[in-house]
Structures are given as structure tokens and as C-alpha cells.
Amino acid sequence: MRHGSERREARNETGKRGPAGRAALLSTAALIALAASPAWAQEEAGEGAQVPVAEELPLKPLVVTASPLASPLDELAAPVDIVTRDDILASSATTLGALLGDLPGVSQSSFAAGASRPVIRGLDNTRVRVQENGIGAGDVSAVSEDHGVPIDPFAAERVEVVRGPATLRYGSEAIGGVVNVINNRIPKAIPKGGFEAEAGAAYDSVSHGRQAFGKMQAATGDVVWHGDAFARKSENYAIPGPVDRQSETWAETSGIAGGASVMLGNGDVDGYAGGAITYYDSKYGIPAPGNPANPVHIDMHQTKVQLASELEFNDGPFSALGLTGGYSDYSHGEVDATGATGSRFDNEEWEGRAELLHRAVGPFTGAFGIQARKRDMEAAGEGGELLAPTTTEAIAAFLFEEMPLAGERLKLQLGGRIEQVEVSGRALDASIPLAPTDYAVDRSFTPASVSAGLVFAPVEKWVFGFTAQHVERAPDALELFSKGPHEATETFEIGDPTLGKESALSFEVNARREGEDYSFEAAVFHTSFDDFIYKRLTGEMCDDSYDTCTPHGAGTELDQVLFTQADATFRGFETKGSVTLARWGEARAGITGQFDMVRAELDAGGNVPRIPPMRAGAGVFYGDEQVSARLGFLHAFAQDDLAPGETETGSYTDLRGEVRYRVPMRLSGGHALELALVGENLLDHDIRHHVSFKKANVLQPGRNVRFVVTARF
């Protein structure tokens, strides 16, 4: 936690007192870790520096997503990555999956230009929670790979990625990791001078993509107002080879948000209370296969309301309280060329959480909290054949405690969570194969998770961490109640309403070094799953109804898959680092590198499907007060560790480069103005992602040149 002098610095920085536990209130129970950008993107100098340098920042950076007690980076036990605002603006990514897909341990589903979810250590969908400011996305992106996440990268100040289980803080759907999009739509402090703003535009050559964005914060007394908006439009992107364009990869997305907060402070209690409302609109094509004469696109809309309050108590047994809540009204239609909607999905969801930090009780300091969530999801048309209306309700309590074992050099961190989950829907009754029916099912689960971690800092800037966790996940409605065709993945999916809880025993050891001259991180993990839920190909084929499935019918269009449980083991290694090799006054130059791999096998024999391949990368960087540049590559090796029904995916090398120029203040009217030129896939390689259901039919974008202009006031 921050000490009194650090709090005063924070208050002077904003001009208003803020809660000492501000970041902690959003992150209390997982044992999570180091923040860094992708290795090939680290170590720029100046304002856009990727790795914080102690003398450049008055406070140590805090990890909102999962840091116990708002711990600085050198007090955490396991890995977290941070993608900065500069990295977001430099990327042509229109989805969170595309934005994060080059981080060590992270890949992307890459189904469509508007739909790509992050895949963390080979785990995706219902095992990776995507959220905004700690509240779930409120979407249906985990139901199908062609469903996008209604959070655009432009909305983020930064993105934090937890690699590994985060169920202690966020529940069952975070058993594989968490992606937290952080923004200031609910302001937490008064901006310097009472006003700040950012505006910019970008262009991508590969898709003729045009983007514009802007945001502002203004204070009137103790009230701070926020507003932001963005719009992007892209055409079918260019690909390597004789086919000039990848069909149905166009996208049009826009969003607008407004928020306000009241800054509170009476000597005994400091903090803020506020809210925000967001509207998101997206249309994007669904690429081949399919009927080229009648292409399908997604038309998505979401309205979201979020509330938050964070309070610091200057006296008493409790030091801080955080309250966060959100409501989402989401819908999308899958529209063909005639304008007819074949499938429609509606999702209404609310979530709330409260977290209370306590002062020292004996050797322990810590926090405890509660979380509640309700989700009503309904599908109609062809989507209704896959999934009938479902309701999911969950309530949980969690606890995190920390105690020193050898002063500040060695700390023990303990956490626990218990959750009650109720899932109701309709399951397939195939007892009469040629006349199947469905029936109502209500399931109840009580997942429980515990963790222990050690943080050892033997010398300055070096930190070693060890975590052990037993985590549990309740089956999702899709896994329990699927009962029909899934055209997007060309499968006929059948859930199992008798599925039990999925549990995992996870161990991780890591080491990291933060510093101006070089930084380093390495992590080794091993996770043993009991009753791991996965989609198993049966070898049978179906058309659009169960009575067509072989051997009872003569289906030929869709591969039949069953949601099945089996024991599985995941293990892997990740590392990244950077070294400054030379300095000239304010300028510096150096090299970066990264590597990651994950192996996932069923204990009974065979491989878990769609596991990303081993990857390695390296790069060089240069930076001074006005100019920064970097050039690096990421090589993905061929993936030939295959599950039944899979095909090998070839290797590729993605070469990227970037140059940024910060216009001197005297030339920009006293405002911050930055120009950036970015190159992606400069070798114009064929890039296919093994985790994607579309890998055989859809190439990723070819060579791209991106130009970005950003002004800050």
C-alpha cells in the first residue's frame, strides 16, 4: 500500500485528495503480478516509455486488475501485462484479441475483423473474463467465436491482462485469466488545471481503415465531467497471395460515453462517487466459409451503465471501501444480404461488488468483499435452435490477507472465495433420436477456491514469486444446454446438463527484474485440471436438426461435438526482457526479446484442441525526448501437436516497426502533439492462427502501414 508521503504526492498531482486504496479497491483477492508491454515494444524513452523508470514517476505503478492491496509492481506474486495508451493508438487492432495477441502467453481467436477474443495460455471463452473497470462485458462473445466483445480498444486508457487463474477475485469465468479494460469514464480525480483532452485520427493502408477519437475531462467545483467518442470504418483487408482481399472482413464501429463524479472529502472520509453511461454500435462481416452469394454480417448494439464509489477512511479499523456496479442491455442480429435476420441474441446483465480494506490485525492486513451477478440470455431464430433462453445467477464472498515473514523482503499472501451459482435453461432430450425434444433443467453449483503465494525481494529491483491455487469453475449455460447447429464454427453442438464443476490445481514460479538499464521476467506454470470441459468431436455429421445426425440420419454439413469432461494438464513457460546497450545524453538504444509456449494434454491420452504454438521474438529500440523507434519480429512455430480432427498450422514471422515523433511544444502551441508511423506484417507473410476456427479459410491481414496523429491538451 502507498505510504502517507506517497498519498500526499498523489493529492498534489490531482489538486484534490484521493483515496489511498483507490486501485486496491478494484483488486483484492488474486495473487497476480508484473506489468510490462510486449517485449519487442518495451524500453522507449520519453513520454511514451514502455517500462516505468523510478525517477520518471512520483509513484510506483499500481495494477488495478488484481493487485492485492494496490501493491506496486515489485510486491506482486504472479504475471500481469499492461498495454499502454500509446500502444493502443499505435495498433491497428479493432478488437481486444487483436490488440493483445502478441503478448507472451496470449493469442487470439481471430474469427472476424470485428470478433476476436483473447486466448490466455490456451484457454478461452468461458474461462477468460473480459471486463471494463472491473465489471463484466455483459455480452455473448463467449457463446460463439463470431460474436464480438462490445469494448473497443479506443475506449481504454490501458489494458491489464492477468495470465493464470483469477477466480478468487472475479469468479468461475476467470479460471484462465482476466482482461480488464481500464478507462476514466468515471473520473477519480480533478485533472490538472481543471481540464484535459485528447483527440486524434489514424489511417490503415491494408483495409483503407479510417479512425477518429476524442475525449475530455472538465471540473466544475468538486464535480468532474467526462465525455468520449470514437468511430472507425474499414473495408475488406488485403492479404498475401493472388487473392487481393479477404472477403467479408469489413467493419464499422462507433461509441459514445459520458460520465461524472463528485469528489468527496471532509477530513475523516475522502474519495469520490460517480457513474457513466456508454452506447456501443458495431457492424462487421463474417468471412468464409458460407454462401458467397448471401454473406452474413453482425449488427450489434449495447447500452451500459456503470456506477462506482471509492472511499478512504482516515481513522477506524477499516481503511477503504469500494463499491462498483453495472447494468448492460445487449443485442445483436446476424443479418444476410437480403436484410433478413437469421439469428438474434439478447443479453441483459447486472453485476455489483463491494470491497472493504482493513487495517492491521496482528500481522495481517487485507480485504474482503462480496460480488453478485445475474444474466438473462435469449436467442431467437437460428440462434434459438442452438440455445434456449437461460438464466445465470451468482453470489460470492472473497477474502485476501497478507503478512510479512521477513520484513518487506518476504511476504505471504493468502486468499479464498466461495461462490453459489444457479444456472437454468432447456437441455436436449435425444432418447428418441428421430424425434428429439428438450426439457427444463435447473443446476446449482458451489465453486470454492483458495490460494497461497510468496513474494521474495532479496535485493533491490529483483522479485521472485511463487503461487499455488486450487480453483473451481461452474459449467456455463452453453456447456450445459447447447442443442443445435452452430453455423459460425460449422458444428452441431450438444451440451451435457449433468456436467459437474471443473477444478484446477495450479502452481507457478516466476522471477522479474524492473529497472532503467534492463528488465526481465520469466514464469513457469503447471495446471492440472480435474473434469476439464471441452468440445469433443464425435466423428458424426449433422445438418440443421438432431434427427439428421449420423448414424440415425444422413447429415453432411456440420461436425457433431459433445461438451465432455476429462482430466487434462497444461504446462508452459513464458519470458520477456529488454536491455539498454547504449546512451547518448537523453537518448538510449537497446534490444528486447520474448518467448512463450504451452502444452495441453488429456490425461487419458491425446491433445487438447486449438492450443497455440510456441513463439519467439526479438527487436531493437531507440528513444530520446522527441523521437522513438522500434523494430522487431514475432515468430510462431508450426503447430503439429494436434487433437483428433485438427490439421497442422504452418509457421509465420510477423515483422513490425514503429517511429514516433513528438512535436516540440513551441511548434505545437504549447500542447502535446505526436505523429506515429507503424508497420505491421512487413514481410507480408501468410498468418494463420491455430486457435481460430477460420484458420483454413481466412488469412490474417497482409502488410499494413498505419499513420496516427494524436493531440493532448
N, C-alpha and C positions, 0 to 999 in steps of 0.2 A: 504494500500500500504506500501511497505517497505520504511523505512526512510533512510537518507543518510548513517549513520553508518552501517546499515544492508547491503546496497549495497556494501560498501567497503569490508565488510567481504565476500560477495559473490564473488567479484572480486579477492580477495586474495586467496580464496579457489580454484578457477579455474586457476589462473595465467593469466587471461585475463578479461578485463572489459566486463560485460554482461548487457543487458537491464534490468532496474529496473522493467519494466512492463512485463517481459518475460512470466510468467504464465498468467497474466491478459489478454494478447493479445489473448489468446486462450479461454477466458472465461469472457464475459461481460454482458450478459443480463438476465440470470436466477437467481432466488433467492434460492440458494442451500446451502448445509450445511456441517454437521460434517463428518469427515473422521475417520473410525475405521475399524479394521478387525472384522471377526465374533467373537461374544462374547466368545465362547469357545476357540478361538485361540488367545486371547489377553494376554498382560502383560508378555511376555517373557523378560528375561533380556539380556543385552549384545547387540551384533551386530544385532541379529535377533529380537529385541524388536518390538512388535506389536503396542504399544502405545507410541508415542514420549514423551520423558521426557525433560523438558525445559533445564536442564543443560547438556543434552547429545547432543543438536543440537544448532549450532550458529544462526539458523534462524527458525522461526516458519514455519511448513509445509504449502505449498500452494496447493490449489485444482485447477488443470488446467481445468478440465471439465467445471465447471460452477461457479467458484467463481467470484463475482463482484469485479473488480479492483484487482485481485490477492489477495483477502483477506486471511489472516491466518484463521485457523480453528475456532478461537474464535470470528470471525467477520462475520459469515455467518448466514443465516436465516432459512435454512431447510436442510434435510438429504442428505449426500453423504457418501458412504462407499469406503474405499480404500483397495484393496488386494495387498499386497507387493510382491516383487520378491521372498522372502523366502517362502511365502505361495504358490505361483505359482509352484515353483520347488518341494515343498513337496506334491502337489496334483497329483493324477494320471489322472486328467481330461484331455481329449483330445479336449474338446470344451469349449467355454466360458460359455455356460449354465451349464455344469457340474462343472466348476470352481466356479461359483458364486451362485449355487443353495442353499447353506446353509446360506447365508446372510439373516438377518431379512428383510422381505418384498420381497425376491427374491426366485423364484423357477425356474424350468427348464422344457422345452418341452420334453426332453429325448426320442426322436424318434428313434435315431440310435447312434451307437458308434461315428460316425463322424458328427452327426447332432443333436445339442441341443441348442436352443436359450434361453436366459434369459427371464423369465416372471416376471414382476415387478408389485406388488400389483394387481395381477390377470390380467394384461394387457400384450399383447404380439404382435408379428409380426409387423403390420404396425403402432403400437403405441409405440414401443420401438426401438429407433435408436441405432444401433451398429456402432461404428466408430473407426478409428485409427488416433490418433493425431489430432482429430477434424474434419477429413474428413470421409464421409460415407464409409461403407464397400464395396460398389459397387458390390453387389451380388444379388441373388434372394432368399435368405433364408426366407424372409417374404412371399414369394409366396406359399411355402409348407413346412411343418414340416420336410420332409425328405431331404431338401436342407440345407447343412451346411454353416456356416459362414467361409469364407476363411481367418480367422485370428486365428492363433494357440496361445494358452496360452504362449508357449515358446517365442513368439515374444515380450512379454510385459515386461517392467520394473515394471509397476504396472498397475492396472485396477481400474478406478474410476466409481462408479455406482451412478447415480442420481435416487433417489426414489421420484417419483412425476413429474409433468409436467416440461418440459424443452423446450417448444416450443418457448419461447422468444429468445433463442439463436440459436436453431437448426431447428426449423420449425415444420410442421404438424406431421411428423412421430415421434416426441419426446413428444407427448401429455401424454404418460405414463411413460417416463423416458429415460435415456441415459446410455449406457455402452461405455466408452471411454478407449480404449487400448492405453497406452502411452509407447513409446519407444524412443530411441535416435538414430534412423536410420538417422535422420537429426541432426547432432551434434549441440549443443547450446553453448558449451564452450570447452576450451582446457583441456584435462584430466590432472590430477596431474602427473608430471614427463614426460608428453608428450605421455604416453602410458598406456592403461589399457585393460585387457582382462578377460574373464570368459569362462570356459569350464566345462562340466560335463556329467554325464551319469546316467541313472536310470533304474530300473527293477521292474515290477509289477507281482506278483505271480498269480493274478486272471485271467490274459489274456496272460501270458508269454510275457508281453509287454516290448519292449526294446526301449530306447530313448537315443539320444545323441544330444548335443547342444554346440555351441560355438559362441563367439562374441568378437570383439576387436574395439578399437578406438586408432588412432595414429595421432599425429600432425606433420606436416612439415611446419614450419613457422606459418603463420596465417591460414593455411588450416588444417582442421581436417577430417580424413577419418574414415569411419565406415564400418564394414562388419559383418554379422552374418549368421548362417546356423543352421538348425536342421533337424532331421529325427526321426520318430517314427514308430514302427510296432508292432501291437498286433493281437493276434488270437481271436477266439470266447471266450468270457469271461465265467468263471464258475458262476453258480447260485445255490442257496439253493435248496434242494429237490432231488428227484430221477433223474431228467434230469441233466446230468453233465454240459452241456454247452448250452448257448443261441445261437441258430443258427444265422448266418449272422450278427454277431456283431464284425467282424474283421475290422481293419482299417490300412491303410498305408498312412502316411502324411510326406511331406518334404517341405522345403522352403529355399530360399537363398535371401539375400538382401545386397545391397551396397549403401552407401551414402557419401556425403561430404558437408562441409560447409566452407565458408570463414568468419573469424572473422573480424569485422569492428570496427574501432574506430579512430576518428580524433579530439577528444576533444569536438566537437559540436554534433556528432552523434555516438552512439555506437550500436553494435548489431551483427547480422550475417545474411547470406543468403546462402541457400543450397538446396539440393534435394536428393532424394533417389529413387531407383527402386527395386521392390520386385517381386519375382516369387514364386507362391504357387501351390502345386500339392497334391491332395488328392484322395484316393480311399477308399471306405468303403461300407460294406454290408448293405442291407435293411432287417431288421428282419421280421419275420412272422407278419401277415398272408401273404398269397401269394402262389405261386406254389413251394413247396419244391424241386421239380424236375427241376425247371428252376428259380433259385434265381436271383435277380436283384441287381446290385451294381452301385454306383455313381462313375463316373470318372470326377474329377473337376480340372480346371486349371484357374489361374488368373495371369495376369501381371498388376502391379500397379506402377504408377509414382506419386511421391508427391514432391511439392516444398514449401518452407517456408522461410520467412524473418521476423525478428523482430528487430525493431529499437527503440532506446531511444534518445529523443531529450533533450539536457541539457538546452535549452532556448526556449522561444516562448510559444504560447498558448497551444500547444499540447505536451504531454509528451512521447507518444509512438505510434508506428504504427505496426500492424501485418498483413502480407499477407500470405495466405495459399491456396494452390490449389492441385488438384489431378485428375488423369485420370485412369480409370480401364477398362481393357478388360477381361471379364469373360465368361467362357463357361463350361457347364457340360453335360455329356451324361448319360442316365440311361440304363445300359448295362445288357443283360441277359446272361445266361450260354453259349449260342452259340456264343457270341461276337456281337450280333446284338444290335443296339441302338434303343430302343423303343421311347424315348423322348429325346429332346435336348433343352437346354435353353442357350441363348446367351444374354449377357447384356453389353452394352457399356455405360459408365457413366463418366461425368466430373463434378467437383464441385470447386468453388472458393469463397473465402471470404476475406474481408478487414475490419479491426477494428482499430479505432483511439481513443486513450485516450486523454482527455483534462484536463488541469489544472483547478483550482477552478474558477468558475464563480459565484460570490456571495457565497452562502453557498454550492453550488453543485460541486461535482466532478463526472466524469462519462466517458462514452464511447458510441460511436455509430458505426454502421457498415452496410455493405451490404453483401448479400450472393446470389449466383446464382448456379443453378444446371440443368443439362439436362441428361435424361436417355432414352436410346433406348433398349427395351427388346423384344426379339423374341423367340418364341417357335416353335419347329418342331416335326413331328411325333405325338405320342400320346399327347405330351405336347401341340401341336398346336390345338388339339381338345378342350383343356381347355381354352387356352388364345391365341388370335391372336396377332400379333405384336402391341406394344403400345409405345407411346412416352409421357414422362412427362417432363415439363419444369417449373421451378420455379425461381422467383427472389424476394428478400425480403430486407427490411431495418429494423433495430432494434436499440434500444436506452436503455441505463441504466444510472440512476443517483442516487447519494447517498448524503445525507446531515445529519449532526449531529443535534439532537434535544436537547441533554443534554450532550454536550461534547462527550467524547468517550464512555460514558455509554449507550447512547440510540441513535440509528441511524435509519433513514428512507431510504428505498430503493425502487425505482420506476423503472418500465421497460415497454417497449411496442414494438410490432412488427407488421408489416403489410406485407403481402405476396401475390403474384399473382401466381397462379398455373394453368397450362394448361395441360389437360390430353386428349389424343386421342387414339382411338382403334376401335374395332368392337364388337358390342353387339348382343346378341341373339334375333331374332325375332321369337317368338313362337306363333304368331297369327294363324298359321296353324300347329297344334301340330304334325301331321304325316308328315309334310314336312317343318321343320323349316329352316330358313335362318339366315344370320347375316347382319348387316348394319353398316356403318361408323358413329362414334359419336365423336364429339369434345366438351369437357366440360371446363368451366372456373370457377375458384373459387378465392375468395379474403379473406382468413382467417386473422383475426386480433386478437391479444392477448395483454392483459395488466396485470400488476401485481403490488402489493404493499407489502412491508414487513417491519417489525420492528425487530431490534436486540437490546436486552437489556442485559447488563452485569453489574448487580448490585454489585457484589463482584468478586474478583479475581478467575479465573478458572470456574466460572459459567456463562452460557449464555442461555438466553431464546429467542426464535424466534417465530414470527407469520407471516404467508404469506396468502395472498388472491390473487387468479388468475382467470381471465376469459381467457380461451384458446380455440382455434378453430383448426380443422383439416379438410383438404380436403380429400375426398374419394380417396383411392388408385385405380390404374388401375385394380387390381384383384377384388376389390369390385364392380367396375362398369361393367367390361367386361367378367367375368368368364362365360363360356358357355358349359361346358362339364365335362367328367369324371376326377376325381382326385383319381387315384388308390392308392396313398400312404395313404390317410385317408379313403379310401373306401366310397367316397361321389361323388355325381354328383352335381356340384356347378353352380349356376346361379346368375350372378351379376345383378345389377339394375342400368342402365345408368342414371336414374333420381334421384339417391341419392343426398341429399344436404350435406352441411357442418355438421360436428359433433362438438358440443361445450360442454365445461365443466366449471363449476364454482367450484373451489377447495379452501378449507380452511385447514390450518394445523397449529397446535400449538406444539412446541417442547421445551424440556429443555435438557441441556447437561452439563456435568462437565468433564473437562480434568485435569488430574493430575497424579503425580507419585504414590500416595497411592491408589487412586481409580478413575475410570472413569465411567460415566453413560450417557445414552441417552434414551429419550422416546419421541415418536411422536404420535399424534392423528390426523387423517385426515378424511375429508369428501368431496366427489366429486359428484356433481350432473351433469349427462350428459343429454343434450338435443339431440335427434336424434342419439343416440348411435348405431353404426353399428355392427351387429353381424350375425353369421351364424344360421339361424333358420331351424330346421328340419321340413319338411312338412308332414312327415309320408308316403310319396310316395317313391317308389323304381324305380330305373333305371338300365339299363345295360350301354352300351358304347355310346349310342346316345339318343337324346331327344325323338325321336319317340317311344322309348321303355319304357318311364316313365309311370307309372300308373297315372291316370286311363285309359289313351289312349292306353297304351301298356301293356306288361307283364313282366317288368323288375323285377329282383330279387337280383341283386348283390350289388348295390350301394344305399345308403341313399341319397335322394334328399335334398339339402339345398339351401335356398334362402338368399342372403345378404339383411338384413332387418334393418330398423331404428325404434328405440323405446327409450323412456326416461328410464334412469337407474340411480341407486345410488350406489356408492362404499363408504365404510367407513371401517376404520381399526385402529389398534393400534400396535405399534412396540416399543420394548425396548431391551436394552442390557447394560451390565456393567461388571466391574471387580473390585475386592478388593484385595489389598496386605495384607495378615494376619500376615506374619512373615518375619523378615530379619535376616541374619547372614553375616555381612560384606557386600560383593558384591552380596550375594545370596538373593533371595526373593521367597516367595511362597504365593499363594492365590487362589481365586475362581472366576469363571465367570458365567454369565447367560444370556439368551436371550429368547424373546417371540415375536411372531407376529401372527396377524390374519387379515383377510379381508372378508367382507361380500359384496356381489354384487347382487342386486335385480332389476328386471324390475319394473318400477313404476306401470305398469298395472297389475302386479302380476307375480310371478314365479322368478326363479333364473337365473342369467347369467351363461352360460355353462362354465365348466372347470375352476372353481375357486379353488385355492389351499386351503388346510385345515389349521386349527390352528396348531401352532407348539410351542414347548417349549424345552429349552435345558439348560444344566449346565455343569461345568467342574472344574478341578483343574489345576494349573500350578506351575512349579518350574523353576528357572533360575539363573545361575551365569555366570562368564566370559567365561566358556568353555562348560558347559552342560546346556541344557534347555530341559524341558519335559512338556507335557500336556496330559490330558486325559479328554474326555468329550463326551456327548451324545446330540443328537437332536431327539426329539420325535415328530412325526407327528400324529395328532389325525385322527380318521376316518372322512371322508367327506361324510355327508349324506344330505347336502343342495344341492339338485340336480335340474338340468334343465330337461325338457322332453327329454326322450331318453337316459339319463345318468344312470349309475349304481353306487352304493356306492363303495368307495375305502377304504380299511381297513387301520388301523394304523400300524406304524412301529417305531422302535427305531434304530438309526444309532449311534453306539458307535465307537469313533475314538481315536487314541492315537499317540503320536509322541515323539521321542527322537532325539536330535541333539547334536553332539559333534564337537566343534571347535578345530582342532589340533593346539597345541601351535606353534607359529611362528618359534621357534628354531628347531622344528621337521619337519616343512613343507618347510624348505628352505627359510624362510622369506616371504612366500606367504600365503594368506588366504586359508585354506582348511577346508571344513566342510563335515561331514558324517551325514546322517539322516536316521532313520528307522521309517516308518509311517505305521500305521494300520488303515484300513477303513472297515466299516461294520463288526466289530469284532464279533458281535453276530450272524452273518450270517443270518440276518432276510430277509424275503421276502419284498422287497421295490418296491412299485408301486406308480407312481406319478399321482395324479388325473388329472393334466392338460395335460397329454400325451394321444394322440390318440391310443397309443400302450399299454396302461396300462393292458388290459385284456390278452394280448398275450406275452408281453415281461417283464420279471423281470429285475431289475437293478442288477449290479454286486454283487456277494456274498463277502465273506471275502477276503480281499486283504492285502498283506504285500508288502510295497514299500521300496526300498533301493535307496538312492540318494547320489552321490558324486559330490561335486562342488568345483572347484578351481578358485580363483580370483588372478590376477597378477597385 
